[in-house]
Amino acid sequence: MKFSLYLGRYSGIKVFIHWTFSLLLFWIVIANTRSGTPLAETGWTLLFIILIFLCVILHEFGHALTAQKFGIQTRDIILLPIGGLARLEKLPDDPKEELKVALAGPLVNLVIFFILLLILFFKGFDFYMEEAPALNGSTIWLYLASANFFLAVFNLLPAFPMDGGRVLRALLTLRMSRVKATEIAGATGQAMAILFVFFGLFNNPVLVLIGIFIFLGAQAEVNQTKQHSLLSGFTVEDALMSKFPVLAFDAPLQKAVEKLLDGQATHFVVVRDDQPIGTLSREGIVQGLHGQNAQVSIEDVTDKDPLKLEMATALEEALKNMSRQNKKVALVYEGHHFVGILDQENISEFIMVKDALAR
């Protein structure tokens, strides 16, 4: 993954850590140095943060391995300064399965919490302290247990994109449609987000950021679920573009510029002997002009590894493939016969039409 460090894999699931995670550790060092914190305490703080994120990895593996039992693979797990993300290929359609996948992560944190408490108990740790103890070798496990309890509780808040939002949606889906359940869960999360922002303005600015994160996450989940519902049952053929602009592979790039400026098309099919060899987008044309000149051959700036789809492919699956491979346009075939193209903009228009009809 771009800008991420590969840590390894387990059960076929790759784990990455984003480069911005290093900024968090760097900020801790700088802040502690400026405040005059002893070097040993700074070291314990850094170790504590690393252990927390190790628990976050285990949390995400809880989701990923549970989803794996239902035949859903996880592309990877990535660690960010704000937490972890297990990128599942899709969410379970069965609400009972989604409930189990959503609960698996927080349950991992609760298991860690109780294991650490038992260890501290049998070691004779004194839990009855009048004030918070300093972070050191004897208290770090108490702090880590508390952190895991907080992670479990926070993730179970009934708001997207936390696990609790998916738990609420799964429970509601047992009694109503998935779209309606998502709308209710999303509205619940956004109401909670507004409360976070309100209290954060007068108490803690961090709550404002959390509120904004929850509000946008809830809206994104609602939109994505509606999109899933509107695309369900349709194939690539339903959104196929059979009329599209064509460019000869050996024509100069200037010809593509002229066609770009002369119409509304943003994607072109590049052909040789009337057979497509790739695609050229508006962005590709602009990049070609920056790196070369208007007389360079179109073939030199063509994407020669285009995404190819079959007409019978489910439209939702096609959109996922385009997003996964970062392709805005795909060549569409019926068997070995080239029949047209499909681009993300046309899929968006298709969704808008179906949404208008549904309303």
C-alpha positions as CSV (number, residue, x, y, z in Angstrom):
1,M,0.0,0.0,0.0
2,K,1.3,3.4,-1.0
3,F,3.0,5.4,1.8
4,S,2.7,2.5,4.2
5,L,5.2,0.1,5.8
6,Y,4.4,-3.6,5.4
7,L,4.5,-5.4,8.8
8,G,3.7,-8.9,7.8
9,R,0.7,-11.1,7.3
10,Y,-1.4,-13.6,9.1
11,S,-4.0,-16.0,7.7
12,G,-3.4,-14.4,4.3
13,I,-4.2,-10.9,5.6
14,K,-1.4,-8.3,5.1
15,V,-0.8,-5.6,7.8
16,F,0.5,-2.2,7.0
17,I,1.3,0.9,9.2
18,H,0.8,4.3,7.6
19,W,3.7,6.7,7.6
20,T,1.7,9.3,9.6
21,F,1.9,6.9,12.6
22,S,5.4,8.0,13.0
23,L,4.2,11.6,13.3
24,L,2.2,10.6,16.4
25,L,5.4,9.1,18.1
26,F,7.4,12.1,17.0
27,W,4.8,14.5,18.5
28,I,4.9,12.6,21.8
29,V,8.7,12.9,22.0
30,I,8.6,16.6,21.2
31,A,5.8,17.4,23.6
32,N,7.4,15.5,26.5
33,T,10.8,17.1,25.8
34,R,9.3,20.6,25.8
35,S,7.5,19.9,29.1
36,G,10.7,18.6,30.7
37,T,9.4,15.0,31.1
38,P,12.2,12.6,32.1
39,L,13.5,10.4,29.2
40,A,12.4,7.2,31.0
41,E,8.8,8.4,31.2
42,T,8.8,9.3,27.6
43,G,10.1,5.8,26.8
44,W,7.2,4.2,28.8
45,T,4.7,6.4,27.0
46,L,6.0,5.4,23.6
47,L,5.9,1.7,24.6
48,F,2.3,2.2,25.9
49,I,1.2,3.7,22.6
50,I,2.8,0.9,20.6
51,L,1.1,-1.7,22.9
52,I,-2.2,0.0,22.3
53,F,-1.8,-0.2,18.6
54,L,-0.9,-3.9,18.9
55,C,-4.2,-4.3,20.6
56,V,-5.9,-2.4,17.8
57,I,-4.3,-4.9,15.3
58,L,-5.8,-7.7,17.3
59,H,-9.2,-5.9,17.3
60,E,-9.1,-5.6,13.5
61,F,-8.1,-9.3,13.2
62,G,-11.2,-10.1,15.3
63,H,-13.3,-8.6,12.5
64,A,-11.2,-10.0,9.7
65,L,-11.0,-13.6,11.0
66,T,-14.7,-13.7,11.8
67,A,-15.6,-12.4,8.4
68,Q,-13.3,-15.1,6.9
69,K,-15.5,-17.7,8.5
70,F,-18.4,-16.4,6.4
71,G,-16.4,-16.5,3.2
72,I,-15.5,-12.8,3.2
73,Q,-11.9,-12.0,2.6
74,T,-10.0,-9.0,4.0
75,R,-7.8,-7.1,1.6
76,D,-5.5,-5.8,4.3
77,I,-5.3,-4.1,7.7
78,I,-3.8,-0.6,8.0
79,L,-2.8,1.2,11.1
80,L,-3.4,5.0,11.2
81,P,-2.8,7.5,14.0
82,I,-6.6,7.5,14.7
83,G,-6.8,3.7,14.9
84,G,-7.0,0.7,12.6
85,L,-9.0,-0.3,9.6
86,A,-9.7,-3.8,8.3
87,R,-10.6,-3.4,4.6
88,L,-13.1,-6.2,4.1
89,E,-14.1,-7.0,0.5
90,K,-17.7,-6.5,1.6
91,L,-19.9,-6.6,4.6
92,P,-22.1,-9.7,5.3
93,D,-25.6,-9.4,3.8
94,D,-27.0,-11.6,6.6
95,P,-27.7,-9.4,9.6
96,K,-26.7,-12.2,12.0
97,E,-23.4,-12.6,10.3
98,E,-22.8,-8.8,10.3
99,L,-23.7,-8.7,14.0
100,K,-21.0,-11.4,14.8
101,V,-18.4,-9.6,12.6
102,A,-19.1,-6.2,14.2
103,L,-19.0,-7.6,17.8
104,A,-15.8,-9.6,17.2
105,G,-13.5,-6.6,17.5
106,P,-14.7,-5.1,20.8
107,L,-14.9,-8.7,22.2
108,V,-11.1,-9.0,21.5
109,N,-10.5,-5.9,23.6
110,L,-12.7,-7.1,26.4
111,V,-10.8,-10.4,26.5
112,I,-7.5,-8.6,26.7
113,F,-9.0,-6.4,29.4
114,F,-10.0,-9.4,31.6
115,I,-6.7,-11.3,31.0
116,L,-4.7,-8.3,32.1
117,L,-6.9,-7.8,35.2
118,L,-6.4,-11.4,36.1
119,I,-2.6,-11.1,35.7
120,L,-2.5,-8.0,37.9
121,F,-4.8,-9.6,40.5
122,F,-2.6,-12.7,40.9
123,K,0.5,-10.5,41.0
124,G,-1.1,-8.7,44.0
125,F,-1.5,-5.4,42.3
126,D,-3.1,-2.7,44.6
127,F,-6.2,-1.5,42.6
128,Y,-7.3,0.9,45.4
129,M,-5.3,4.1,44.7
130,E,-6.4,7.6,45.6
131,E,-4.8,9.1,42.5
132,A,-3.7,7.9,39.1
133,P,-0.2,6.3,39.3
134,A,2.7,7.3,37.1
135,L,3.2,5.2,33.9
136,N,6.1,2.8,34.5
137,G,7.0,-0.8,34.3
138,S,4.6,-1.9,37.1
139,T,1.6,0.2,36.0
140,I,1.7,0.0,32.3
141,W,-0.4,-3.2,32.3
142,L,-3.1,-1.5,34.3
143,Y,-3.1,1.4,31.8
144,L,-3.2,-1.0,28.9
145,A,-6.2,-2.9,30.5
146,S,-8.0,0.5,30.9
147,A,-7.2,1.4,27.3
148,N,-8.7,-1.9,26.1
149,F,-11.9,-1.4,28.1
150,F,-12.2,2.2,26.6
151,L,-11.6,0.8,23.1
152,A,-14.4,-1.7,23.6
153,V,-16.9,0.8,25.0
154,F,-16.1,3.5,22.5
155,N,-16.4,1.1,19.5
156,L,-19.7,-0.1,20.8
157,L,-21.3,3.4,20.6
158,P,-24.3,3.1,18.3
159,A,-22.9,5.3,15.6
160,F,-21.2,4.7,12.3
161,P,-18.4,4.1,11.5
162,M,-17.8,2.5,14.9
163,D,-18.7,-1.1,15.4
164,G,-21.7,-0.2,17.5
165,G,-23.4,1.4,14.5
166,R,-23.1,-1.9,12.6
167,V,-24.4,-3.7,15.6
168,L,-27.5,-1.4,15.7
169,R,-28.0,-1.8,12.0
170,A,-27.8,-5.6,12.1
171,L,-30.3,-5.7,15.0
172,L,-32.7,-3.4,13.1
173,T,-32.3,-5.4,9.8
174,L,-33.8,-8.4,11.6
175,R,-37.1,-6.4,11.5
176,M,-36.9,-4.1,8.5
177,S,-35.0,-3.5,5.2
178,R,-31.3,-2.9,5.3
179,V,-31.7,0.6,3.8
180,K,-34.2,1.7,6.4
181,A,-32.1,0.1,9.2
182,T,-29.0,2.0,8.0
183,E,-30.9,5.3,7.8
184,I,-32.1,4.9,11.4
185,A,-28.6,3.8,12.6
186,G,-27.0,6.7,10.6
187,A,-29.5,9.2,12.1
188,T,-28.7,7.9,15.6
189,G,-25.0,8.3,15.0
190,Q,-25.4,11.8,13.6
191,A,-27.4,12.9,16.6
192,M,-24.7,11.5,18.8
193,A,-22.1,13.4,16.7
194,I,-23.9,16.7,17.2
195,L,-23.8,16.1,21.0
196,F,-20.1,15.4,20.8
197,V,-19.5,18.6,18.9
198,F,-21.7,20.7,21.3
199,F,-19.9,19.4,24.4
200,G,-16.6,19.6,22.7
201,L,-16.9,23.3,22.0
202,F,-17.2,24.0,25.8
203,N,-15.0,21.3,27.2
204,N,-12.6,19.4,24.9
205,P,-11.8,20.2,21.2
206,V,-11.0,16.6,20.6
207,L,-14.7,15.8,21.0
208,V,-15.4,18.2,18.2
209,L,-13.1,16.2,15.8
210,I,-14.7,12.9,17.0
211,G,-18.1,14.4,16.4
212,I,-17.3,15.5,12.8
213,F,-15.7,12.1,12.2
214,I,-18.8,10.3,13.3
215,F,-21.2,12.6,11.4
216,L,-19.4,12.1,8.1
217,G,-18.9,8.4,8.7
218,A,-22.6,7.9,9.3
219,Q,-23.5,9.8,6.1
220,A,-21.1,7.9,4.1
221,E,-22.5,4.6,5.3
222,V,-26.0,5.6,4.5
223,N,-25.0,6.7,1.0
224,Q,-23.1,3.5,0.4
225,T,-26.0,1.3,1.5
226,K,-28.4,3.2,-0.7
227,Q,-26.0,2.8,-3.6
228,H,-25.8,-1.0,-2.9
229,S,-29.6,-1.2,-2.9
230,L,-30.1,0.7,-6.1
231,L,-27.4,-1.3,-8.0
232,S,-28.7,-4.7,-6.7
233,G,-30.1,-6.8,-9.5
234,F,-28.5,-4.9,-12.4
235,T,-25.6,-5.9,-14.6
236,V,-23.0,-4.0,-16.6
237,E,-25.3,-4.2,-19.6
238,D,-27.8,-1.9,-17.9
239,A,-25.3,1.0,-17.7
240,L,-23.3,0.2,-20.8
241,M,-22.1,3.1,-23.0
242,S,-22.3,1.8,-26.6
243,K,-21.4,5.2,-28.1
244,F,-17.9,6.5,-27.2
245,P,-15.1,8.5,-28.8
246,V,-12.3,6.6,-30.4
247,L,-8.6,7.6,-31.0
248,A,-6.2,6.0,-33.3
249,F,-3.1,4.7,-31.5
250,D,-0.6,6.3,-33.9
251,A,-2.3,9.7,-33.9
252,P,-0.6,12.7,-32.2
253,L,-1.7,13.6,-28.7
254,Q,-2.9,16.9,-30.2
255,K,-5.8,14.9,-31.8
256,A,-6.9,13.8,-28.3
257,V,-6.7,17.4,-27.1
258,E,-9.0,18.5,-29.9
259,K,-11.6,15.9,-29.2
260,L,-11.4,16.6,-25.5
261,L,-12.1,20.3,-26.1
262,D,-14.7,19.7,-28.8
263,G,-17.1,17.6,-26.6
264,Q,-18.1,16.4,-23.1
265,A,-16.2,13.1,-23.2
266,T,-13.5,12.6,-20.6
267,H,-12.6,9.0,-21.6
268,F,-11.4,7.7,-25.0
269,V,-10.9,4.2,-26.4
270,V,-7.6,3.8,-28.2
271,V,-7.7,1.4,-31.1
272,R,-5.4,-0.3,-33.5
273,D,-7.0,-2.0,-36.6
274,D,-10.4,-1.2,-35.1
275,Q,-9.5,-3.2,-31.9
276,P,-9.2,-1.5,-28.5
277,I,-5.7,-1.6,-27.0
278,G,-6.4,0.6,-24.1
279,T,-8.0,3.8,-22.8
280,L,-7.0,7.4,-22.5
281,S,-8.5,9.7,-19.9
282,R,-8.6,13.5,-19.6
283,E,-6.1,13.2,-16.8
284,G,-3.9,11.1,-19.0
285,I,-4.0,13.7,-21.7
286,V,-3.0,16.5,-19.3
287,Q,-0.2,14.4,-17.9
288,G,1.0,13.6,-21.4
289,L,1.1,17.3,-22.2
290,H,3.1,18.0,-19.1
291,G,5.7,15.2,-19.6
292,Q,6.0,15.3,-23.4
293,N,4.4,17.5,-26.0
294,A,1.3,17.6,-28.2
295,Q,3.0,15.7,-31.0
296,V,3.9,12.6,-29.1
297,S,2.0,9.5,-30.2
298,I,-1.2,8.7,-28.3
299,E,0.0,5.1,-27.8
300,D,2.8,6.5,-25.6
301,V,0.3,7.9,-23.0
302,T,-2.3,5.2,-23.3
303,D,-3.3,3.0,-20.4
304,K,-2.5,-0.3,-22.0
305,D,-3.7,-2.3,-19.0
306,P,-7.4,-1.4,-18.9
307,L,-10.0,-3.0,-16.7
308,K,-12.1,-5.5,-18.7
309,L,-15.6,-6.4,-17.7
310,E,-18.2,-8.9,-19.0
311,M,-21.7,-7.6,-19.8
312,A,-23.2,-10.1,-17.4
313,T,-21.1,-8.9,-14.5
314,A,-23.2,-7.5,-11.6
315,L,-23.0,-3.7,-11.8
316,E,-22.2,-3.4,-8.1
317,E,-19.3,-5.9,-8.5
318,A,-18.1,-3.9,-11.5
319,L,-18.1,-0.7,-9.4
320,K,-16.1,-2.4,-6.7
321,N,-13.5,-3.7,-9.2
322,M,-13.2,-0.2,-10.7
323,S,-12.6,1.3,-7.2
324,R,-10.3,-1.5,-6.1
325,Q,-8.1,-1.1,-9.2
326,N,-8.5,2.7,-9.3
327,K,-9.9,2.7,-12.8
328,K,-12.5,5.3,-13.8
329,V,-13.4,3.5,-17.1
330,A,-13.5,-0.1,-18.2
331,L,-13.8,-1.9,-21.5
332,V,-16.9,-4.1,-21.8
333,Y,-17.0,-7.4,-23.6
334,E,-19.6,-10.0,-24.5
335,G,-17.4,-13.1,-24.8
336,H,-14.5,-12.0,-27.0
337,H,-16.5,-9.2,-28.7
338,F,-15.9,-5.6,-27.6
339,V,-19.3,-3.9,-27.1
340,G,-18.7,-0.6,-25.3
341,I,-17.4,1.1,-22.1
342,L,-18.5,1.7,-18.6
343,D,-17.3,4.6,-16.5
344,Q,-17.9,5.6,-12.9
345,E,-19.6,8.8,-13.9
346,N,-22.2,6.9,-15.9
347,I,-22.7,4.5,-12.9
348,S,-23.4,7.6,-10.7
349,E,-25.9,8.9,-13.3
350,F,-27.5,5.4,-13.3
351,I,-27.8,5.5,-9.5
352,M,-29.4,9.0,-9.6
353,V,-32.0,7.9,-12.2
354,K,-32.9,4.8,-10.2
355,D,-33.1,6.9,-7.0
356,A,-35.4,9.4,-8.6
357,L,-37.6,6.6,-9.9
358,A,-37.7,5.0,-6.5
359,R,-38.8,8.2,-4.9
